[in-house]
Amino acid sequence: PRKAGYSLFVQRIHVHVTDGSAGVTWRFADSIGTKLTGPFDVSTSGSTYTQDFGPEGAQLADNATLRFIVSAGTAEGLISWEAYQKQTATLAASAT
């Protein structure tokens, strides 16, 4: 689970299609629905895609998660990503 006041920064997404399927696409978005990358055409086995967002990375909305979205479940592949989280909002301290 994501912590309140923290954001995920995606630096790189790498896709390698091992078993393609005609007409199938893959894409990535945050849990709010904001498109991050894709769609990637995964109809050809051996296809490789890399999306590099640089050292700072692409910031997802506060408390959002990364989602992998497929148009159909008939292709296979390997997916890797590099990301980190950091505090992006000032949180008030609570008195006890």
Residue frames as a rotation matrix with the C-alpha (Angstrom) as fourth column:
PRO 1
0.563 0.826 0.000 0.00
0.826 -0.563 0.000 0.00
0.000 0.000 -1.000 0.00
ARG 2
-0.188 -0.570 0.800 1.09
0.515 -0.751 -0.414 3.53
0.836 0.334 0.435 -0.74
LYS 3
-0.359 0.004 -0.933 1.55
0.883 -0.321 -0.341 5.98
-0.301 -0.947 0.112 2.12
ALA 4
0.769 0.626 0.129 -0.35
0.640 -0.751 -0.165 9.24
-0.007 0.210 -0.978 2.15
GLY 5
0.808 -0.433 -0.400 1.88
-0.305 -0.888 0.345 12.11
-0.504 -0.156 -0.849 1.09
TYR 6
-0.290 -0.915 0.280 4.19
-0.160 0.335 0.929 9.88
-0.943 0.225 -0.243 -0.97
SER 7
0.664 0.438 -0.606 4.40
-0.657 -0.047 -0.753 9.55
-0.358 0.898 0.256 -4.74
LEU 8
0.372 -0.497 0.784 5.81
0.450 0.835 0.316 6.85
-0.812 0.235 0.534 -6.96
PHE 9
0.342 -0.376 -0.861 8.34
-0.763 -0.646 -0.020 7.92
-0.549 0.664 -0.508 -9.60
VAL 10
0.726 -0.053 0.686 8.72
0.340 0.895 -0.290 5.49
-0.598 0.443 0.667 -12.51
GLN 11
0.068 -0.821 -0.567 12.12
-0.479 -0.525 0.703 5.79
-0.875 0.223 -0.429 -14.19
ARG 12
-0.631 -0.327 -0.703 12.01
-0.775 0.282 0.565 3.00
0.014 0.902 -0.432 -16.76
ILE 13
0.375 0.699 0.609 9.65
-0.481 0.708 -0.517 0.34
-0.792 -0.099 0.602 -18.12
HIS 14
-0.611 -0.601 -0.515 10.99
-0.775 0.320 0.545 -2.51
-0.163 0.732 -0.661 -20.25
VAL 15
0.462 0.801 0.380 8.82
-0.557 0.596 -0.579 -5.00
-0.690 0.055 0.721 -22.16
HIS 16
-0.720 -0.584 -0.375 10.02
-0.675 0.460 0.577 -8.10
-0.164 0.669 -0.725 -24.03
VAL 17
0.394 0.914 -0.100 7.35
-0.895 0.357 -0.269 -10.11
-0.210 0.195 0.958 -25.87
THR 18
-0.618 -0.627 0.474 8.07
-0.534 0.777 0.332 -13.86
-0.577 -0.048 -0.815 -25.70
ASP 19
-0.706 0.481 0.519 4.84
0.655 0.722 0.223 -15.10
-0.267 0.498 -0.825 -27.34
GLY 20
-0.904 0.286 -0.319 2.98
-0.346 -0.926 0.150 -12.53
-0.252 0.246 0.936 -29.42
SER 21
-0.371 0.860 0.350 -0.69
0.770 0.496 -0.402 -12.47
-0.520 0.120 -0.846 -30.33
ALA 22
-0.688 0.086 0.721 -2.27
0.579 -0.534 0.616 -10.53
0.438 0.841 0.318 -33.23
GLY 23
0.038 0.763 0.645 -4.12
0.211 -0.637 0.741 -7.38
0.977 0.109 -0.185 -32.25
VAL 24
0.616 0.160 -0.772 -3.03
0.764 0.117 0.634 -7.42
0.192 -0.980 -0.051 -28.59
THR 25
0.072 -0.586 0.807 -1.65
-0.013 -0.810 -0.587 -4.30
0.997 0.032 -0.066 -26.90
TRP 26
0.192 -0.104 -0.976 -0.20
0.969 0.177 0.171 -3.60
0.155 -0.979 0.135 -23.48
ARG 27
0.066 -0.210 0.976 -0.01
0.070 -0.974 -0.214 -0.25
0.995 0.083 -0.050 -21.71
PHE 28
-0.437 -0.278 -0.856 0.77
0.869 0.116 -0.481 1.24
0.233 -0.954 0.191 -18.33
ALA 29
0.050 0.494 0.868 -1.21
-0.009 -0.869 0.495 3.79
0.999 -0.033 -0.039 -16.35
ASP 30
-0.915 -0.256 0.312 -1.56
-0.300 -0.084 -0.950 4.88
0.269 -0.963 0.000 -12.75
SER 31
-0.758 0.618 -0.208 -4.41
0.649 0.681 -0.340 3.64
-0.068 -0.392 -0.917 -10.58
ILE 32
-0.297 0.646 -0.703 -6.31
-0.027 -0.742 -0.670 6.88
-0.954 -0.180 0.238 -11.24
GLY 33
0.547 0.506 0.667 -6.30
0.573 0.355 -0.739 6.09
-0.610 0.786 -0.095 -14.98
THR 34
0.655 -0.394 -0.645 -3.66
-0.565 -0.822 -0.071 8.55
-0.502 0.411 -0.761 -16.17
LYS 35
0.954 -0.299 0.022 -1.77
0.221 0.650 -0.727 7.05
0.203 0.698 0.687 -19.12
LEU 36
0.506 -0.859 -0.078 1.92
-0.205 -0.207 0.957 6.53
-0.838 -0.468 -0.281 -18.47
THR 37
-0.536 -0.695 -0.479 3.03
-0.682 0.022 0.731 4.74
-0.497 0.719 -0.486 -21.64
GLY 38
-0.765 0.223 0.604 1.85
0.434 0.871 0.228 2.58
-0.476 0.437 -0.763 -24.52
PRO 39
0.760 0.298 0.578 -0.05
-0.359 0.933 -0.010 1.02
-0.542 -0.200 0.816 -26.01
PHE 40
-0.441 -0.890 -0.119 2.68
-0.737 0.283 0.613 -1.37
-0.512 0.358 -0.781 -27.11
ASP 41
0.511 0.527 -0.679 1.86
-0.827 0.518 -0.219 -3.72
0.237 0.673 0.701 -29.99
VAL 42
-0.253 -0.598 0.761 2.64
-0.773 0.598 0.212 -7.21
-0.582 -0.534 -0.613 -28.67
SER 43
0.776 0.623 -0.103 1.63
-0.533 0.559 -0.635 -9.16
-0.338 0.548 0.765 -31.78
THR 44
0.600 -0.628 -0.496 5.21
-0.330 0.370 -0.868 -10.14
0.729 0.685 0.015 -32.72
SER 45
0.910 -0.356 -0.214 7.29
0.391 0.557 0.732 -12.53
-0.141 -0.750 0.646 -30.60
GLY 46
0.017 -0.998 0.062 10.71
1.000 0.017 -0.007 -11.08
0.006 0.062 0.998 -29.81
SER 47
0.299 0.136 0.945 9.53
0.320 -0.947 0.035 -7.45
0.899 0.291 -0.327 -29.85
THR 48
-0.209 -0.427 -0.880 11.18
0.978 -0.095 -0.186 -5.24
-0.004 -0.899 0.438 -27.23
TYR 49
0.384 0.348 0.855 10.08
0.315 -0.920 0.233 -1.83
0.868 0.180 -0.463 -25.95
THR 50
-0.302 -0.458 -0.836 11.77
0.953 -0.131 -0.273 0.44
0.015 -0.879 0.476 -23.44
GLN 51
0.555 0.444 0.704 10.30
0.338 -0.893 0.297 3.68
0.760 0.073 -0.645 -22.11
ASP 52
-0.319 -0.756 -0.572 12.90
0.917 -0.095 -0.386 5.74
0.237 -0.648 0.724 -20.21
PHE 53
0.718 0.662 0.214 11.61
0.548 -0.728 0.412 8.64
0.428 -0.179 -0.886 -18.11
GLY 54
0.139 -0.774 0.617 15.08
-0.172 -0.633 -0.755 9.79
0.975 -0.002 -0.221 -17.02
PRO 55
-0.682 -0.565 -0.464 16.72
0.310 0.351 -0.884 9.83
0.662 -0.747 -0.064 -13.59
GLU 56
-0.804 0.463 0.372 13.92
-0.592 -0.568 -0.572 11.87
-0.054 -0.681 0.731 -11.95
GLY 57
-0.850 0.499 0.170 11.22
0.504 0.864 -0.014 9.62
-0.154 0.074 -0.985 -13.41
ALA 58
-0.498 0.803 0.326 7.56
-0.112 -0.433 0.895 10.20
0.860 0.409 0.305 -14.22
GLN 59
-0.954 0.140 0.265 5.65
-0.278 -0.079 -0.957 11.10
-0.113 -0.987 0.114 -11.06
LEU 60
-0.451 0.866 -0.214 2.39
0.567 0.463 0.682 9.27
0.689 0.186 -0.700 -10.43
ALA 61
0.166 0.616 0.770 -0.35
-0.329 -0.701 0.632 11.01
0.930 -0.359 0.086 -8.49
ASP 62
-0.562 -0.326 0.760 -0.06
-0.797 -0.031 -0.603 11.05
0.220 -0.945 -0.243 -4.70
ASN 63
-0.294 0.373 0.880 -0.95
-0.607 0.638 -0.473 7.62
-0.738 -0.673 0.039 -3.31
ALA 64
0.643 0.514 -0.568 -1.40
-0.760 0.338 -0.555 6.11
-0.093 0.789 0.608 -6.84
THR 65
0.095 -0.573 0.814 -0.03
-0.108 0.807 0.581 2.74
-0.990 -0.143 0.015 -7.94
LEU 66
-0.575 -0.367 -0.731 1.31
-0.769 -0.063 0.636 1.49
-0.280 0.928 -0.246 -11.28
ARG 67
0.299 0.743 0.599 -1.11
-0.284 0.668 -0.688 -0.60
-0.911 0.035 0.411 -13.36
PHE 68
-0.881 -0.471 -0.042 -0.43
-0.241 0.370 0.897 -2.95
-0.407 0.801 -0.440 -16.27
ILE 69
0.112 0.988 -0.107 -3.37
-0.469 -0.043 -0.882 -2.97
-0.876 0.149 0.459 -18.72
VAL 70
-0.867 -0.371 0.332 -3.84
0.050 0.598 0.800 -5.59
-0.496 0.710 -0.500 -21.45
SER 71
-0.414 0.734 -0.538 -6.29
-0.908 -0.376 0.186 -5.50
-0.066 0.566 0.822 -24.35
ALA 72
0.713 0.550 -0.435 -6.58
-0.546 0.825 0.149 -9.32
0.441 0.132 0.888 -24.30
GLY 73
0.471 -0.491 0.733 -4.90
-0.732 0.246 0.635 -12.06
-0.493 -0.835 -0.244 -22.30
THR 74
0.968 0.030 0.249 -3.32
0.093 0.878 -0.469 -14.07
-0.233 0.477 0.847 -25.10
ALA 75
0.509 -0.857 0.074 0.25
-0.162 -0.180 -0.970 -12.69
0.845 0.482 -0.231 -25.32
GLU 76
0.839 -0.328 -0.433 3.16
0.535 0.353 0.768 -13.51
-0.099 -0.876 0.471 -23.02
GLY 77
0.394 -0.761 0.516 6.25
0.153 -0.500 -0.853 -11.55
0.906 0.415 -0.081 -22.12
LEU 78
-0.051 -0.532 -0.845 8.68
0.994 0.057 -0.096 -10.28
0.099 -0.845 0.526 -19.54
ILE 79
0.553 0.278 0.785 8.15
0.224 -0.958 0.182 -6.88
0.802 0.075 -0.592 -17.94
SER 80
-0.102 -0.565 -0.819 10.49
0.994 -0.021 -0.109 -4.98
0.045 -0.825 0.564 -15.66
TRP 81
0.596 0.258 0.760 10.39
0.276 -0.955 0.108 -1.48
0.754 0.145 -0.641 -14.23
GLU 82
-0.517 -0.725 -0.456 12.53
0.787 -0.193 -0.586 0.77
0.336 -0.662 0.670 -12.11
ALA 83
0.291 0.667 0.686 10.84
0.131 -0.738 0.662 3.12
0.948 -0.103 -0.302 -9.68
TYR 84
-0.752 -0.420 -0.507 11.16
0.566 -0.017 -0.824 4.72
0.338 -0.907 0.251 -6.27
GLN 85
0.461 0.885 0.056 8.89
0.692 -0.399 0.601 6.53
0.555 -0.238 -0.797 -3.85
LYS 86
-0.759 -0.641 -0.114 9.51
0.558 -0.551 -0.620 9.77
0.334 -0.534 0.776 -2.04
GLN 87
-0.100 0.702 -0.705 7.58
0.821 -0.342 -0.457 12.11
-0.562 -0.625 -0.542 0.19
THR 88
-0.636 -0.072 0.768 5.95
0.650 -0.586 0.483 14.81
0.415 0.807 0.420 -1.93
ALA 89
0.303 0.760 0.576 3.54
0.099 -0.626 0.774 16.39
0.948 -0.177 -0.264 0.56
THR 90
-0.750 -0.479 0.456 4.10
-0.353 -0.294 -0.888 17.96
0.559 -0.827 0.051 3.94
LEU 91
0.035 0.744 -0.667 2.29
0.433 0.590 0.682 15.95
0.901 -0.313 -0.302 6.58
ALA 92
0.186 0.119 0.975 1.11
-0.688 -0.693 0.215 17.54
0.702 -0.711 -0.047 9.80
ALA 93
-0.798 -0.460 -0.390 2.42
-0.007 0.654 -0.757 15.96
0.603 -0.601 -0.525 12.96
SER 94
0.332 0.942 -0.051 -0.24
-0.017 0.060 0.998 14.69
0.943 -0.331 0.035 15.32
ALA 95
-0.398 -0.386 0.832 -0.11
-0.798 -0.303 -0.522 15.39
0.453 -0.871 -0.187 19.02
THR 96
-0.116 0.341 -0.933 -0.49
0.210 0.926 0.313 12.44
0.971 -0.160 -0.179 21.35
